[in-house]
Amino acid sequence: MKLSLSPAICIALLLVGCASAPSVPPAVRDELAPAGKLRVGLILSNQVLVTKDSKTGELQGVTVTLGKKLAERLGVPFEPVGYPNPAALAKSFGGNEWDIAFLAFDPARAQEVDFSPPYMVVDNTYLVPPGSKLQSADTADRPEVKIAVPERSAPDLFLSRNLKAAQIVRVPGGADAALEVLRSGRADAYAENAHMLSLYSERLPGSRVLEGRYTMIQHAIATPKGRPAAAQYVRQFVEQSKADGTLQNAIVNANLRRASVAP
């Protein structure tokens, strides 16, 4: 039997559906998607944040999941804006190249952008080459030790403030730069998040990811200064994504090691 609904009932159901859908204030949409799309800044060298499918070229990962979900809520297209390393993204601050950006929280960066609460925390430690005598992350800060870091990355910013004796060697981000500086002997250890170091270690036989950590990096979503409605909405979006399981599912689907949802 075919069920027919009166025009009045159809209109009522439509209104109920509209009322239940999350509404986005005009000021939020104007600040988060001024060009009619959500431009999302991504650090392509950090595989904790984003990966690329080798066959299709499609971007994947926790940040892509969150970026697409936020764009869906705004009712606008998701547009990734890729940067080869943290330094390149940092140089874009104030350049109106993105509407939100995924990067590690740091007090120095917070002078230039507004951060959401952290959505994910990741252990940071060291990768050491074959034959290294270093045994744990808390024994690396010695006068004779050279520690390589991706330039202007979270490890660079943190260790530049906190190392007491070891020397910092700055290199571009990414696996090739990390492996070259260890193979050449220009550094005794390479500082990054534990997940990426475990991937690098597979390409350097005999290397080890050290136990322990020198810090736990907090990853957050940045918005440009001067967009208060956008910043507030993103803060609420992060907390809701933590509460409803979106973030936990994204971390599991990305197979991340030593990473978890931020408290």
C-alpha positions in Angstrom: 0.0 0.0 0.0 1.4 3.4 -1.0 1.4 5.9 1.8 0.7 9.5 0.8 1.3 12.5 3.0 -0.6 15.8 2.9 1.3 19.0 1.9 0.9 20.3 5.5 2.6 17.2 7.0 5.4 17.4 4.5 6.1 21.0 5.4 6.0 20.1 9.1 8.5 17.3 8.6 10.8 19.6 6.6 10.7 22.2 9.4 11.5 19.6 12.0 14.5 18.4 10.0 15.8 21.9 9.6 15.4 22.6 13.3 17.4 19.5 14.2 20.3 20.3 11.9 23.2 22.2 13.5 23.0 25.9 12.6 26.1 27.9 11.9 25.9 31.7 12.7 26.6 33.9 9.7 29.6 35.5 11.4 31.2 32.1 11.8 30.7 31.1 8.2 32.0 34.5 7.1 35.2 34.2 9.2 35.8 30.4 8.6 35.0 30.3 4.9 35.2 33.9 3.5 35.9 32.5 0.0 33.0 30.1 0.2 35.2 27.1 1.0 37.3 25.9 4.0 41.0 26.2 3.2 42.9 23.9 5.4 46.6 24.2 6.0 48.4 20.8 6.3 52.0 19.9 7.0 52.6 17.2 4.4 55.9 16.0 6.0 54.2 15.0 9.3 52.6 11.6 8.8 50.9 11.8 12.2 48.8 14.6 10.7 48.4 13.6 7.0 49.3 10.9 4.6 48.9 10.5 0.9 47.6 7.4 -0.8 50.4 6.1 -3.1 48.0 4.9 -5.7 45.3 7.6 -5.8 47.2 10.6 -4.4 44.2 11.2 -2.0 45.1 12.9 1.3 44.2 10.9 4.4 44.7 11.1 8.2 43.4 12.7 11.4 43.6 16.2 10.1 41.9 15.4 6.8 39.1 13.7 8.7 38.6 16.7 11.0 38.9 19.3 8.2 36.3 17.5 6.1 33.9 17.2 9.0 34.2 20.9 9.8 33.7 21.8 6.2 30.6 19.6 6.1 29.2 21.4 9.1 29.8 24.8 7.5 28.2 23.5 4.3 31.2 24.5 2.2 33.8 22.5 0.1 37.0 21.3 1.8 40.2 22.6 0.2 43.5 21.3 1.4 46.4 23.7 1.3 49.6 21.6 1.6 53.0 22.8 3.0 56.1 20.7 2.6 57.3 21.2 6.2 56.5 23.1 9.4 58.8 26.0 8.4 56.8 26.6 5.2 53.5 26.7 7.1 54.9 29.0 9.8 56.1 31.4 7.0 52.5 31.6 5.8 51.2 33.1 9.0 49.3 36.4 8.2 49.4 35.6 4.5 45.6 34.7 4.1 46.5 31.4 2.5 44.3 29.2 4.8 41.3 29.5 7.1 42.3 26.9 9.6 45.7 25.1 10.0 46.7 21.9 11.8 50.0 22.2 13.7 51.5 21.7 17.1 50.7 24.2 19.8 53.6 26.3 20.9 53.6 29.6 23.0 55.7 31.3 20.3 53.2 30.4 17.6 50.3 31.5 19.8 51.6 35.1 19.4 50.7 34.9 15.6 47.7 32.6 15.5 44.8 31.6 17.7 44.8 28.0 18.9 42.0 25.6 19.8 42.4 23.3 22.8 44.6 20.4 21.9 42.8 17.6 20.1 45.6 15.0 20.1 48.8 14.4 22.1 51.8 12.5 20.7 55.0 11.3 22.4 58.2 12.9 21.1 61.5 11.1 21.4 64.7 10.4 19.4 65.8 8.1 16.6 69.5 7.1 16.9 71.7 5.4 14.3 73.2 1.9 14.6 75.8 1.6 17.3 74.5 4.6 19.3 75.2 4.4 23.1 72.1 6.5 23.9 69.5 4.3 25.6 66.6 6.6 26.5 65.3 10.0 25.7 66.2 11.5 29.1 69.9 10.7 28.6 70.4 12.6 25.3 71.0 16.1 26.7 74.8 15.9 26.9 77.6 18.3 25.7 78.9 15.8 23.2 75.5 15.0 21.6 74.2 16.6 18.5 70.4 16.5 18.0 68.9 17.2 14.6 65.4 18.8 14.4 63.1 19.8 11.6 63.5 23.5 11.3 60.8 25.6 13.0 58.9 22.4 14.0 57.5 21.7 17.4 60.6 19.7 18.4 62.8 22.6 17.3 60.8 25.1 19.3 60.6 23.0 22.4 64.2 21.7 22.4 65.6 25.2 21.7 64.1 26.4 24.9 64.8 23.3 27.0 68.1 21.6 26.1 70.9 22.5 28.5 73.9 20.9 26.9 73.3 19.1 23.6 73.8 21.0 20.3 70.9 21.5 17.9 71.3 20.8 14.2 68.5 22.2 12.1 67.4 20.4 8.8 64.4 20.4 6.5 61.5 18.2 7.6 60.8 14.7 6.2 62.3 11.3 6.1 65.1 11.9 3.6 66.6 14.8 5.6 66.3 12.8 8.9 68.0 9.7 7.5 70.7 11.7 5.7 71.7 13.6 8.9 72.0 10.4 10.8 73.8 8.4 8.1 76.3 11.2 7.6 77.2 11.5 11.3 76.2 15.2 11.4 73.9 14.3 14.2 73.8 11.7 16.9 70.0 11.7 17.2 66.9 13.0 15.4 64.0 14.5 17.3 60.4 14.0 16.2 57.2 12.3 17.2 57.5 8.6 18.0 55.1 7.5 15.2 57.2 9.1 12.4 60.5 7.9 13.9 59.2 4.3 13.9 58.6 4.7 10.1 62.0 6.3 9.6 63.6 3.4 11.6 62.3 0.9 9.1 64.5 2.6 6.4 67.7 2.6 8.5 68.6 -0.9 9.6 70.0 -1.1 13.1 68.5 2.2 14.2 66.4 2.6 17.3 63.6 4.7 18.6 64.5 5.6 22.1 62.3 4.7 25.0 60.7 7.5 27.0 60.1 10.9 25.7 61.5 14.4 26.0 57.9 15.9 25.8 54.4 15.1 24.7 53.4 17.4 21.9 49.9 18.9 21.8 48.3 19.2 18.4 45.7 21.9 17.9 43.8 23.8 15.2 45.0 27.3 14.4 42.9 30.2 13.1 44.2 33.5 11.9 44.3 36.4 14.4 41.3 38.7 14.1 38.6 36.0 13.6 37.1 35.7 17.0 33.9 34.0 15.9 35.9 31.4 13.9 38.2 30.7 16.8 35.3 30.2 19.2 33.5 27.8 16.8 36.6 25.8 16.2 37.2 25.5 20.0 33.7 24.1 20.4 34.2 21.8 17.4 37.3 20.3 18.9 35.7 19.6 22.2 32.7 18.0 20.6 34.9 15.8 18.3 36.7 14.6 21.4 33.5 13.8 23.2 31.6 12.1 20.4 34.4 9.7 19.4 35.3 11.3 16.1 38.9 11.8 17.2 39.4 8.4 18.7 38.1 6.8 15.5 40.3 9.0 13.3 43.4 8.0 15.4 42.6 4.3 15.2 41.9 4.5 11.5 45.3 6.2 10.9 47.1 3.5 12.8 49.0 6.0 14.8 51.6 4.9 17.3 52.0 6.5 20.7 49.3 9.0 20.0 46.0 9.6 21.9 43.1 11.9 22.2 44.0 15.0 24.2 42.4 15.1 27.7 
